[in-house]
Amino acid sequence: MSTKKRILFIAQEMSPYLELTEYANMVNKMAIKSNESGLEVRVIMPRFGIINERRHRLHEVVRLSGINIVIEGDDYPLIIKVASLPNARLQVYFLDNEDYFKRKTLFTDENEQFYDDNAARAVFFCKGALETVKKFGWPPDIIHCSGWMTSLIPLYLKTAYKKEPVFAHSKVVYSMEPNSFKEKLGAGFVKKATISTQIKEKDLELYKEGTNSALNRGAGKYADAVVLAGEKTEKKVVDELKAEKGKIILPYKKDNEDLADYLQLYTQLLGK
């Protein structure tokens, strides 16, 4: 049995597969640095249609197939693919689905209109990531989420998945990035996000507006630690988090080459 501590990165973007912001490179560095420092590392991200499967050598993991993700009573097959991160002995798992991720644009259509199913896509990805970990049978000590698409995971870990043995000792970190969309996830968001009877309406109170700010606010509340991942992170949301007793907040650092503060944060959480 491996005695190494385990860290799972659940990311909206990661270099070299998808680079929307500078943080994609940071996720890459964090995964490699964690691996080099003796942690056992895995990464999960969405298999957006613009990710080149051939170039990055993705292939389906047949042993992990057969998972269906239920959203509002409808079943959506979860396809899991894997690639090895270049220059590192790391596995990156990609979550795919014909309805949600085959399209060749990310969050807006050709006319720059926000997709009306972005809420369902986020719920699918968050639930799919946690179901994938259950299927792995690989209990992570730390789960580090980044990108608004991962914002429901801290909530789910403290509610719907609270009694799952695989997450019994997991600490969750949320990288809070500056807002990247001005739209709302729509009126049906809270209903879609309620994936279990263990989630009550009050649990989703902070998320209910469906704005980028609301998602960050909700994730920040349920995370054990929050990393400020940009200079323009919304001050009001950050100030609210700072007022919470016992909330660990890692300040934004522009030139963060050695990532010592991240490793120190992980060590602190592992010691709790």
Protein Blocks (a to p, Z undefined) as FASTA:
>chain_A
ZZbdcdddddfbdcfkbcfbfmlmmmmmmmmmmmmnopacdddddddfklcfklnopacd
fklgoiacdeehiacdddddddddehiacdddddddfklmmpcbfkbcfkopacfklmmm
mmmmmmmmmmmmmmnopacfbdcdedjklmmmmmmmmmmmmmgmklmmcccdddddddfb
fbdebjklmmmmmmbfkbcfklmmmmmnopaklmmmmmmmmpmbdcdfbfklcfklmmmm
mmpghiacddddfblmkommmmmmmmmmmmZZ
